[in-house]
Amino acid sequence: MKIIPTAAAEPSSVRQNFISIAGIAKSFPARRGLVEALGRVDLDIEQSEFVSIIGPSGCGKSTLLLLLAGLEQPTAGRISIGNRLVQDPVSDLGIVFQQDLLLDWRTAIENVVIQAEIRGLPRKPAVEQARRLLAMVGLEGFEGAYPYQLSGGMRQRVSICRALLHNPPLVIMDEPFGALDALTRDQMQLDLLRLWSHNRMTVVFVTHSISEAVFLSDRVVVMSPRPGRIETIMSIDLTRPRRLSIRDTAEFIHYNHQLIAIFKKLGVLREDE
């Protein structure tokens, strides 16, 4: 595994490891025997860090998220979150998938508040928090709208608010913007960074977009083709808060070129001679 440092590390008194992934491997049974989805993966993630995982389809990115959430168990290795070994489903986190998975018969705010209902949290503060979150992502005035009355981007904003309602220390996101058009995707990235800056939760974000990973992240983890292993970890030293204009800077373009070069080396990206 190659680590590309681009910025001086912060003092340990400021940040500390929150997630430790040690020697994680995962295989699945198939007709012709076991399929190795993940090779040995080692990764530490600091508290309040925004880490993106990028790699080709089938390299185990989503599997790694399921292992983090305790929804799958590893074939080998261990994961700990906040010094607790992950052995069962982790309740103190938020999950956002590519599909919003909203309930059609509930309004936007009621789709957010369902998080509190499931967890047995008091309703009144949950509704107040839901209103604050919806306002932060530009959905003030749409609290009473049903999913069919919302655009795809608006629906995904609701799903993100639902994941954050209980102020989880960890949020894992699996291609949450993959189905959105380019303009909506840009806005969703800005909305997510605004929420992250406000809440300072740890985010593990899976994407297929190099530019999205660079724009959002403190570090980008590059996965190899299956069985997925960490090929490179790249620190992203770009000023925060980030604006869309940062994508025109030489630094941003340089990070993109570096990542493209890595995927060319891996054979994931190929150009005709």
C-alpha positions in Angstrom: 0.0 0.0 0.0 1.3 3.4 -0.9 0.5 6.5 1.2 0.8 9.9 -0.5 1.2 12.6 2.1 0.4 16.1 1.1 0.0 17.9 4.4 1.6 17.8 7.8 -0.3 15.6 10.2 -2.3 17.4 12.9 -1.1 16.9 16.5 -2.4 13.8 18.2 -4.0 16.0 20.9 -6.3 17.5 18.2 -7.4 14.3 16.5 -7.4 10.6 17.4 -8.2 7.4 15.6 -11.9 6.6 15.8 -12.0 3.6 13.5 -9.4 0.8 13.3 -9.7 -1.7 10.4 -7.0 -4.4 10.9 -6.4 -7.2 8.4 -10.0 -7.3 7.3 -10.8 -9.9 4.6 -14.2 -11.1 3.3 -15.1 -14.1 1.1 -18.5 -15.2 -0.2 -19.6 -18.7 -1.2 -20.3 -19.2 -4.9 -20.9 -22.1 -7.3 -17.2 -22.5 -8.1 -16.1 -22.0 -4.5 -15.3 -19.0 -2.4 -15.1 -15.5 -4.0 -12.7 -13.2 -2.3 -14.3 -9.8 -2.2 -11.8 -8.1 0.1 -8.1 -8.9 0.5 -6.3 -7.9 3.7 -7.4 -4.3 4.4 -5.7 -2.1 7.1 -7.0 1.4 7.7 -7.3 3.9 10.5 -9.7 6.8 10.4 -9.5 9.7 12.7 -12.4 11.2 14.6 -14.3 13.9 12.5 -12.4 12.9 9.4 -14.1 12.8 6.0 -12.7 9.8 4.1 -13.7 8.7 0.6 -13.2 5.2 -0.8 -12.9 4.9 -4.5 -12.3 2.0 -6.8 -13.6 -0.1 -9.7 -17.0 -1.9 -9.5 -16.7 -5.2 -7.6 -13.7 -4.2 -5.6 -15.4 -4.6 -2.2 -16.2 -0.9 -1.4 -19.8 -1.6 -0.4 -18.7 -4.8 1.4 -16.3 -2.8 3.5 -19.2 -0.4 4.5 -21.4 -3.4 5.5 -18.5 -4.7 7.6 -18.1 -1.3 9.3 -21.8 -1.3 10.1 -21.7 -4.8 11.5 -24.2 -6.0 8.9 -21.6 -8.5 7.6 -19.0 -10.4 9.5 -15.4 -10.6 8.2 -13.7 -13.8 7.2 -10.6 -12.5 8.9 -9.4 -9.5 10.8 -11.2 -7.1 13.1 -12.9 -3.7 13.1 -13.2 -1.4 16.1 -15.1 1.9 16.3 -14.4 4.1 19.3 -12.4 1.3 20.9 -15.3 -1.1 20.7 -15.0 -4.3 18.6 -17.6 -4.6 15.9 -19.2 -8.0 16.3 -22.9 -7.1 15.8 -24.9 -4.4 13.9 -23.7 -1.0 15.0 -26.6 1.2 16.2 -24.8 4.4 16.8 -24.3 5.5 13.2 -26.1 6.8 10.2 -26.4 5.1 6.8 -27.2 6.7 3.5 -27.6 4.5 0.4 -27.8 5.4 -3.3 -31.6 5.0 -3.2 -33.3 7.2 -0.7 -35.6 4.5 0.6 -38.3 6.9 1.8 -41.7 5.7 2.9 -44.2 6.9 0.3 -47.0 7.4 2.9 -45.0 9.6 5.2 -44.2 13.3 4.7 -40.6 14.6 4.5 -40.4 15.4 8.2 -42.1 12.2 9.2 -39.6 10.3 7.1 -36.8 12.0 9.1 -38.5 11.5 12.5 -38.9 7.8 11.9 -35.3 7.5 13.0 -36.3 8.7 16.5 -39.3 6.5 16.5 -37.2 3.4 15.8 -34.8 4.4 18.6 -37.4 5.3 21.1 -36.3 8.9 21.3 -38.6 11.7 22.5 -40.7 13.1 19.6 -40.8 16.8 20.3 -37.0 17.4 20.2 -36.8 15.0 17.3 -39.3 17.1 15.3 -37.4 20.3 16.1 -34.1 18.7 15.1 -35.7 17.4 11.9 -36.8 20.9 11.0 -33.4 22.3 11.6 -31.7 19.7 9.4 -34.2 20.1 6.6 -33.7 23.9 6.7 -29.9 23.4 6.5 -30.3 21.4 3.2 -32.7 23.9 1.6 -35.9 22.1 2.3 -37.6 24.6 4.6 -41.2 24.8 3.5 -41.2 21.2 2.2 -41.6 19.5 5.6 -45.2 18.4 4.7 -44.4 17.2 1.2 -44.7 13.5 0.3 -41.9 11.8 -1.5 -43.8 11.8 -4.9 -43.9 15.6 -4.6 -40.1 15.9 -4.3 -37.3 15.7 -6.9 -34.6 13.0 -6.6 -32.2 15.4 -5.1 -34.7 16.6 -2.5 -35.6 13.0 -1.6 -31.9 12.3 -1.0 -31.6 15.3 1.2 -34.4 13.9 3.3 -32.6 10.6 3.6 -29.4 12.4 4.7 -31.3 14.3 7.3 -32.9 11.0 8.5 -29.4 9.5 8.9 -28.2 12.5 11.0 -31.3 13.0 13.2 -29.8 11.3 16.2 -26.4 13.0 15.9 -24.4 9.9 15.1 -20.6 10.1 15.5 -20.2 8.0 12.3 -22.0 8.3 9.0 -21.4 5.8 6.2 -22.5 6.7 2.7 -22.7 4.3 -0.3 -22.8 6.2 -3.6 -25.5 8.5 -2.3 -25.3 10.9 -5.3 -24.7 8.4 -8.0 -28.2 8.5 -9.5 -28.4 12.3 -9.5 -27.9 14.7 -12.4 -24.6 16.8 -12.4 -26.1 20.0 -11.2 -28.0 18.4 -8.4 -24.9 16.4 -7.5 -22.9 19.6 -7.1 -25.5 21.0 -4.8 -25.7 17.8 -2.7 -21.9 17.9 -2.2 -22.2 21.4 -0.9 -25.1 20.5 1.4 -23.2 17.5 2.7 -20.1 19.5 3.5 -22.2 22.1 5.3 -23.8 19.4 7.5 -20.4 17.8 8.1 -18.9 21.1 9.1 -21.8 21.8 11.5 -21.9 18.3 13.1 -18.2 17.2 12.7 -19.2 13.5 12.5 -16.8 11.0 10.9 -17.8 10.2 7.4 -16.9 7.2 5.3 -18.1 7.9 1.7 -18.0 5.5 -1.2 -18.0 6.9 -4.7 -16.9 6.1 -8.3 -16.2 9.8 -9.0 -12.6 11.0 -8.7 -13.5 14.7 -8.6 -16.2 14.1 -6.0 -13.8 12.2 -3.8 -11.2 15.0 -4.0 -13.8 17.8 -3.5 -15.2 16.3 -0.3 -12.4 14.5 1.5 -9.6 14.9 3.9 -8.2 11.6 2.5 -9.0 9.4 -0.5 -8.5 5.7 -0.2 -7.9 4.0 -3.6 -9.0 0.3 -3.8 -7.5 -2.2 -6.3 -9.7 -4.5 -8.4 -11.1 -7.6 -6.7 -10.0 -8.8 -4.3 -10.1 -5.3 -3.0 -7.0 -4.1 -1.3 -5.8 -0.6 -0.4 -3.6 0.6 -3.3 -3.0 4.2 -2.1 -4.1 6.6 0.5 -3.9 10.2 -0.6 -4.3 13.2 1.7 -6.2 16.1 0.2 -4.7 19.4 1.4 -7.4 21.9 0.1 -8.7 24.8 2.0 -12.0 24.4 3.9 -14.8 25.5 3.6 -14.7 24.4 0.0 -16.5 26.2 -2.8 -17.1 24.8 -6.3 -14.6 27.3 -7.6 -11.8 25.2 -6.0 -12.2 22.7 -8.8 -10.6 25.2 -11.1 -7.4 25.5 -9.1 -4.1 23.9 -10.0 -4.1 22.0 -6.7 -7.4 20.3 -7.3 -6.5 19.4 -10.9 -3.2 17.9 -9.7 -5.0 15.6 -7.2 -7.4 14.5 -10.0 -4.4 13.8 -12.3 -2.7 11.8 -9.6 -5.7 9.6 -9.0 -6.3 9.1 -12.7 -2.6 8.0 -13.1 -3.1 5.4 -10.3 -6.2 3.9 -12.0 -4.3 3.8 -15.3 -1.5 1.9 -13.6 -4.0 -0.5 -12.1 -5.5 -1.1 -15.6 -8.9 0.3 -14.4 -8.6 3.2 -16.9 -7.3 2.5 -20.4 -6.7 4.8 -23.3 -6.3 3.7 -26.9 -2.7 4.2 -28.2 
